[in-house]
Amino acid sequence: MKSILTILSYTREIVITCTFFAVLYLQSLHVVYFTCCAILTTWIAKVLKQVIRQPRPSSEKISYGMPSSHSTAISFFTVYLQCVVWHTDGMTQAMILFHCFSLAVIWSRTVEAYAQSRRIDISNESKLLFPYFRDKQTGDFNLCHFWSNFEIGSLNLWRSPQYRDFFDYLDKTGNFFYERWGDAPVHSLAAGLFLKTDEVHYFEDIGYQHDLYRHCPTKASGLDCRCHCPEGTDEKSIDHDKNYDTCLPVWLQHVKEEKKRANWNVWSCKA
C-alpha cells in the first residue's frame, strides 16, 4: 500500500509523460487539441479562483442545486486519453465489466443489506421510485441511474436524516474508495429509497445532449417546442427517447405504468 501511495504522489508527472508519448505514438492532432484545451481550462479555473473571491453562501439558505463541472476538466481529459489510447476490444470489455461489477456491488449493498435492515418496502407494489431500477425479468439491477450532468435537486433530500444514514452506511463499507462508487448511482438509489415516482420530473421540453445521448423535443410531443431536430437514424440525428440503448424509454414506460396503477388523473411532478 505504501508503494502505491508513493506512485500516486507522482500522478501529475505520470499524466504529463503519458500524454507526451501518446502524442508521439498516435500522431494525432486530436490528442494535441484536447491537451491544450485541458491545460488552458485548468489554468483559467485557477486564475478565476484567485481573482473572484466571492464567499460561498450558507448551505442552510440553499434549497436547490446543480453539480459543478468546472473541476472535472482533468478527469474528462484523462478519460478521453483512456478511450483513445486503450482502443483495443479487450481493454474496452474489461472497462465495461469493471463498471458493471461496481454497480452490482452497490446494488447488493442497497437491496440485500440496507433496505432490509431499515425495513424499507422496495417491492414492485410500493409507491417508491425504487422499482424503476429493477429489471422486470431477473429482479436485478437494470443499470439505469440518473446522471448528474443536468440535474436539479432539492437539497432537503441530501440533508435529510434518512439520506445521511444511507450515505454513512455506504461509506463504512469502504467501497467509495475500493469500488469507485460515484455520485450518480448513489443519488439515484437514494432517490429510489426515499422518493416516490411523482417526486421526480423529466424535463421533456428542454433539449439536451451529453456525449452521444440526446433528447430533442419536437412539436409532435405536444409541447409546442421550436427546436430544430435533425431527421434520420444516424448518430447525428437519433433521439434516444425512442431507442432502447439508453434508459429514457425505460423511464417513460415506468411512469406510464405508475399512472395506470395509481389511476392518476393528474400527473403532478415536483422538482
KETOR-848449 format. One record per residue (C-alpha): x, y, z; chain; residue number from 1; residue in three letters. Coordinates in pm, 1 decimal. Each point is the difference from the previous one (the first is absolute). Example, Ala and Ser with C-alpha at 12.3 -4.5 7.8 and 13.67 -1.06 7.14 Angstrom:
BEGIN
{{1230.0 -450.0 780.0} A 1 ALA}
{{137.0 344.0 -66.0} A 2 SER}
***
This chain:
BEGIN
{{0.0 0.0 0.0} A 1 MET}
{{283.2 239.3 83.2} A 2 LYS}
{{160.3 -56.3 -341.3} A 3 SER}
{{-333.7 67.1 -172.4} A 4 ILE}
{{-40.8 328.9 187.2} A 5 LEU}
{{354.1 94.8 -97.6} A 6 THR}
{{-80.9 -59.3 -367.0} A 7 ILE}
{{-324.6 197.4 27.4} A 8 LEU}
{{191.3 298.4 136.6} A 9 SER}
{{157.5 32.7 -346.0} A 10 TYR}
{{-334.9 1.8 -182.1} A 11 THR}
{{59.2 335.0 -168.9} A 12 ARG}
{{338.2 -103.4 -137.5} A 13 GLU}
{{-139.5 -335.9 -114.4} A 14 ILE}
{{-291.5 163.3 -183.8} A 15 VAL}
{{230.0 248.6 -173.2} A 16 ILE}
{{238.6 -276.6 -105.9} A 17 THR}
{{-280.2 -223.0 -128.3} A 18 CYS}
{{-148.4 292.3 -190.5} A 19 THR}
{{334.6 73.0 -164.5} A 20 PHE}
{{46.7 -358.2 -116.0} A 21 PHE}
{{-364.9 -22.4 -108.8} A 22 ALA}
{{52.2 297.1 -229.7} A 23 VAL}
{{313.9 -158.6 -146.6} A 24 LEU}
{{-158.3 -344.7 -37.2} A 25 TYR}
{{-338.2 100.3 -138.4} A 26 LEU}
{{125.0 297.0 -200.5} A 27 GLN}
{{-346.8 146.1 28.8} A 28 SER}
{{-89.9 366.7 21.9} A 29 LEU}
{{-305.4 -113.8 195.2} A 30 HIS}
{{215.0 -79.2 303.4} A 31 VAL}
{{194.9 326.1 -33.5} A 32 VAL}
{{-325.6 194.4 -21.3} A 33 TYR}
{{-145.9 -151.6 314.7} A 34 PHE}
{{332.4 34.2 182.5} A 35 THR}
{{13.1 372.8 -69.1} A 36 CYS}
{{-366.5 46.3 90.7} A 37 CYS}
{{36.8 -192.7 326.1} A 38 ALA}
{{306.1 201.4 104.0} A 39 ILE}
{{-166.5 328.1 -97.5} A 40 LEU}
{{-320.8 -85.9 185.8} A 41 THR}
{{189.8 -94.8 314.6} A 42 THR}
{{210.4 316.9 -15.8} A 43 TRP}
{{-305.8 223.3 -48.9} A 44 ILE}
{{-177.9 -170.4 290.0} A 45 ALA}
{{296.9 63.7 230.7} A 46 LYS}
{{22.7 365.3 -109.5} A 47 VAL}
{{-371.6 62.2 47.8} A 48 LEU}
{{14.1 -168.7 339.1} A 49 LYS}
{{259.2 255.2 111.9} A 50 GLN}
{{-163.0 301.2 -167.1} A 51 VAL}
{{-362.7 -65.1 93.3} A 52 ILE}
{{-9.4 -44.5 375.3} A 53 ARG}
{{-373.0 -6.2 55.6} A 54 GLN}
{{-91.1 -162.9 331.0} A 55 PRO}
{{-204.8 -314.9 -21.4} A 56 ARG}
{{-362.2 39.7 110.7} A 57 PRO}
{{-109.4 -180.7 310.2} A 58 SER}
{{-115.0 -348.6 -92.3} A 59 SER}
{{-294.0 38.5 235.4} A 60 GLU}
{{-144.4 271.2 -227.8} A 61 LYS}
{{22.1 -209.2 -317.5} A 62 ILE}
{{-304.1 -200.3 -108.1} A 63 SER}
{{105.0 -134.9 -340.5} A 64 TYR}
{{333.3 -65.4 -164.4} A 65 GLY}
{{175.5 -129.9 -310.2} A 66 MET}
{{338.6 -174.8 -0.4} A 67 PRO}
{{291.6 204.4 -132.1} A 68 SER}
{{201.8 -141.8 -287.7} A 69 SER}
{{284.2 253.8 15.3} A 70 HIS}
{{217.5 -227.9 209.4} A 71 SER}
{{-34.8 -294.1 -240.3} A 72 THR}
{{223.6 134.3 -277.6} A 73 ALA}
{{295.1 -222.8 85.2} A 74 ILE}
{{-226.9 -298.5 65.3} A 75 SER}
{{-163.4 44.5 -340.6} A 76 PHE}
{{340.9 33.2 -161.4} A 77 PHE}
{{122.7 -317.1 169.6} A 78 THR}
{{-308.4 -195.7 -104.8} A 79 VAL}
{{40.7 125.4 -354.4} A 80 TYR}
{{358.9 -122.9 -9.1} A 81 LEU}
{{-113.7 -337.4 129.0} A 82 GLN}
{{-254.2 -27.1 -278.9} A 83 CYS}
{{257.9 100.4 -261.1} A 84 VAL}
{{299.9 -196.3 124.3} A 85 VAL}
{{-178.6 -307.9 132.2} A 86 TRP}
{{-183.3 -65.3 -323.6} A 87 HIS}
{{32.2 -378.0 -6.6} A 88 THR}
{{-313.6 -210.0 39.8} A 89 ASP}
{{146.1 -184.8 296.2} A 90 GLY}
{{59.6 318.4 198.0} A 91 MET}
{{-341.0 137.3 -92.8} A 92 THR}
{{-175.2 -314.5 119.8} A 93 GLN}
{{206.4 1.4 318.7} A 94 ALA}
{{-101.5 357.6 80.4} A 95 MET}
{{-368.2 -78.5 -65.1} A 96 ILE}
{{11.1 -308.7 221.9} A 97 LEU}
{{171.3 196.9 277.2} A 98 PHE}
{{-268.9 268.2 -21.3} A 99 HIS}
{{-282.6 -256.2 16.7} A 100 CYS}
{{166.0 -179.7 291.8} A 101 PHE}
{{26.0 326.0 194.4} A 102 SER}
{{-370.1 74.9 -51.9} A 103 LEU}
{{-94.4 -356.6 90.4} A 104 ALA}
{{180.2 30.1 334.1} A 105 VAL}
{{-175.6 321.7 99.0} A 106 ILE}
{{-332.0 -155.4 -105.5} A 107 TRP}
{{51.4 -304.7 220.2} A 108 SER}
{{103.9 221.2 290.3} A 109 ARG}
{{-312.7 211.5 -45.5} A 110 THR}
{{-255.1 -274.8 -62.9} A 111 VAL}
{{118.2 -294.3 204.7} A 112 GLU}
{{139.3 187.2 296.4} A 113 ALA}
{{-111.4 359.6 49.8} A 114 TYR}
{{-363.4 -19.8 -113.6} A 115 ALA}
{{-59.0 -319.0 196.0} A 116 GLN}
{{168.8 127.4 315.1} A 117 SER}
{{-204.6 322.9 -12.3} A 118 ARG}
{{-318.2 -188.2 -99.0} A 119 ARG}
{{-57.3 211.1 -310.8} A 120 ILE}
{{-258.9 -144.2 -236.8} A 121 ASP}
{{167.8 -5.8 -341.6} A 122 ILE}
{{-232.4 -252.2 -158.8} A 123 SER}
{{-170.4 67.6 -331.4} A 124 ASN}
{{-320.0 72.3 192.1} A 125 GLU}
{{155.7 284.3 199.5} A 126 SER}
{{-57.8 362.3 -95.4} A 127 LYS}
{{371.3 73.0 5.4} A 128 LEU}
{{210.8 71.1 -308.0} A 129 LEU}
{{220.4 -302.6 67.5} A 130 PHE}
{{-176.8 -251.3 -233.3} A 131 PRO}
{{115.3 214.8 -294.6} A 132 TYR}
{{355.2 -123.6 59.7} A 133 PHE}
{{-99.1 -366.9 6.2} A 134 ARG}
{{1.3 -224.9 -306.3} A 135 ASP}
{{-348.8 -145.9 -33.8} A 136 LYS}
{{119.2 -339.4 -118.3} A 137 GLN}
{{298.0 -67.9 226.3} A 138 THR}
{{-76.0 227.4 295.4} A 139 GLY}
{{359.7 124.4 -9.0} A 140 ASP}
{{136.6 348.7 -59.0} A 141 PHE}
{{-79.4 116.7 -355.2} A 142 ASN}
{{301.2 239.2 18.9} A 143 LEU}
{{-224.5 304.0 -51.2} A 144 CYS}
{{93.6 303.4 205.4} A 145 HIS}
{{-39.7 376.4 -24.4} A 146 PHE}
{{309.7 183.3 -118.0} A 147 TRP}
{{70.5 322.4 184.8} A 148 SER}
{{115.5 199.2 -304.5} A 149 ASN}
{{-332.0 182.8 -28.3} A 150 PHE}
{{-161.8 -72.3 332.3} A 151 GLU}
{{-193.2 242.0 218.0} A 152 ILE}
{{-74.9 -140.8 340.2} A 153 GLY}
{{-150.0 110.3 327.0} A 154 SER}
{{272.3 7.0 261.9} A 155 LEU}
{{-256.3 -96.0 261.2} A 156 ASN}
{{45.4 -358.9 -114.7} A 157 LEU}
{{378.5 6.4 39.9} A 158 TRP}
{{-30.9 170.8 339.5} A 159 ARG}
{{-261.8 -242.5 129.1} A 160 SER}
{{86.9 -242.0 282.5} A 161 PRO}
{{-101.6 -291.8 -223.8} A 162 GLN}
{{253.0 90.2 -268.5} A 163 TYR}
{{272.9 72.3 254.9} A 164 ARG}
{{-58.7 -343.0 149.2} A 165 ASP}
{{8.1 -161.1 -346.0} A 166 PHE}
{{321.0 180.1 -96.7} A 167 PHE}
{{173.4 -86.0 327.3} A 168 ASP}
{{-99.1 -362.8 -49.6} A 169 TYR}
{{158.0 -7.1 -346.2} A 170 LEU}
{{305.5 192.2 117.4} A 171 ASP}
{{73.7 -255.9 271.0} A 172 LYS}
{{32.3 -270.0 -267.2} A 173 THR}
{{309.1 178.4 -133.8} A 174 GLY}
{{-118.5 -48.2 -355.4} A 175 ASN}
{{-0.5 367.8 -92.0} A 176 PHE}
{{374.1 -58.7 -15.8} A 177 PHE}
{{28.4 -366.6 -94.4} A 178 TYR}
{{-288.3 -20.1 -251.1} A 179 GLU}
{{4.0 362.2 -121.3} A 180 ARG}
{{-365.6 64.2 77.5} A 181 TRP}
{{-106.4 327.3 -160.5} A 182 GLY}
{{-265.2 256.2 80.5} A 183 ASP}
{{-239.8 -110.5 -276.1} A 184 ALA}
{{-84.2 -354.0 121.5} A 185 PRO}
{{5.7 108.2 365.8} A 186 VAL}
{{-237.8 291.3 -61.0} A 187 HIS}
{{-219.6 -214.7 -223.4} A 188 SER}
{{-40.6 -286.7 244.5} A 189 LEU}
{{-55.3 247.3 283.8} A 190 ALA}
{{-277.9 161.2 -203.0} A 191 ALA}
{{-141.6 -347.1 -58.0} A 192 GLY}
{{-1.6 -71.6 373.5} A 193 LEU}
{{-141.2 329.4 124.1} A 194 PHE}
{{-202.1 155.3 -285.4} A 195 LEU}
{{-315.4 -89.2 -187.0} A 196 LYS}
{{-17.1 -6.5 -378.5} A 197 THR}
{{-208.0 318.4 -16.5} A 198 ASP}
{{272.2 186.2 191.1} A 199 GLU}
{{240.2 -32.3 -294.1} A 200 VAL}
{{-51.7 213.5 -309.5} A 201 HIS}
{{138.8 -61.5 -348.2} A 202 TYR}
{{37.8 330.3 -188.1} A 203 PHE}
{{-134.6 -121.2 -332.0} A 204 GLU}
{{-29.7 351.9 -142.1} A 205 ASP}
{{373.4 73.0 35.3} A 206 ILE}
{{246.0 -121.7 -262.1} A 207 GLY}
{{321.5 -144.0 137.3} A 208 TYR}
{{292.7 -209.4 -118.0} A 209 GLN}
{{278.5 -170.2 192.6} A 210 HIS}
{{255.8 -186.1 -207.3} A 211 ASP}
{{-205.5 -189.2 -259.9} A 212 LEU}
{{-316.2 -10.2 210.3} A 213 TYR}
{{-254.6 265.2 -84.9} A 214 ARG}
{{-356.8 107.6 42.2} A 215 HIS}
{{-150.9 235.1 -256.6} A 216 CYS}
{{-354.8 117.9 78.4} A 217 PRO}
{{-229.0 46.7 -299.2} A 218 THR}
{{-348.3 134.0 -62.3} A 219 LYS}
{{-113.4 -357.7 -45.6} A 220 ALA}
{{38.8 -50.7 374.9} A 221 SER}
{{-274.9 257.0 56.8} A 222 GLY}
{{234.0 243.1 173.1} A 223 LEU}
{{-1.9 258.5 -281.5} A 224 ASP}
{{379.7 19.3 -0.3} A 225 CYS}
{{199.4 182.2 -264.1} A 226 ARG}
{{303.8 -225.7 0.3} A 227 CYS}
{{145.1 -95.6 -337.1} A 228 HIS}
{{53.9 -373.2 28.4} A 229 CYS}
{{195.3 -169.8 -280.5} A 230 PRO}
{{-190.7 -284.6 -157.9} A 231 GLU}
{{138.5 -344.4 -65.1} A 232 GLY}
{{146.4 -290.3 193.0} A 233 THR}
{{371.7 73.0 -7.6} A 234 ASP}
{{205.8 111.8 300.6} A 235 GLU}
{{-57.7 367.8 -77.4} A 236 LYS}
{{-377.7 -21.8 -7.9} A 237 SER}
{{-108.8 -286.9 223.1} A 238 ILE}
{{-223.5 89.4 296.0} A 239 ASP}
{{69.8 -235.2 287.3} A 240 HIS}
{{-349.5 37.3 143.6} A 241 ASP}
{{-107.9 -259.4 -253.4} A 242 LYS}
{{301.0 -231.8 2.0} A 243 ASN}
{{65.7 -262.9 261.9} A 244 TYR}
{{374.5 56.7 17.9} A 245 ASP}
{{-71.3 242.8 284.8} A 246 THR}
{{-232.8 -1.1 299.5} A 247 CYS}
{{-229.6 277.3 -123.4} A 248 LEU}
{{-254.5 -242.6 -150.6} A 249 PRO}
{{18.4 -203.8 320.9} A 250 VAL}
{{-80.2 312.8 200.1} A 251 TRP}
{{-290.8 98.5 -224.5} A 252 LEU}
{{-144.0 -351.0 24.2} A 253 GLN}
{{39.5 1.4 378.7} A 254 HIS}
{{-186.1 330.7 29.5} A 255 VAL}
{{-275.0 -127.8 -229.1} A 256 LYS}
{{-47.3 -312.1 210.7} A 257 GLU}
{{0.9 198.9 324.6} A 258 GLU}
{{-271.3 228.5 -134.6} A 259 LYS}
{{-212.4 -297.2 -97.9} A 260 LYS}
{{58.1 -184.9 326.4} A 261 ARG}
{{-79.4 299.5 218.2} A 262 ALA}
{{-283.5 116.5 -226.6} A 263 ASN}
{{135.7 352.6 2.9} A 264 TRP}
{{-211.4 248.0 -191.4} A 265 ASN}
{{257.0 272.4 44.9} A 266 VAL}
{{372.2 -71.4 -14.9} A 267 TRP}
{{147.5 235.1 256.4} A 268 SER}
{{376.1 37.1 -34.7} A 269 CYS}
{{203.4 156.6 273.3} A 270 LYS}
{{356.6 105.9 -71.5} A 271 ALA}
***
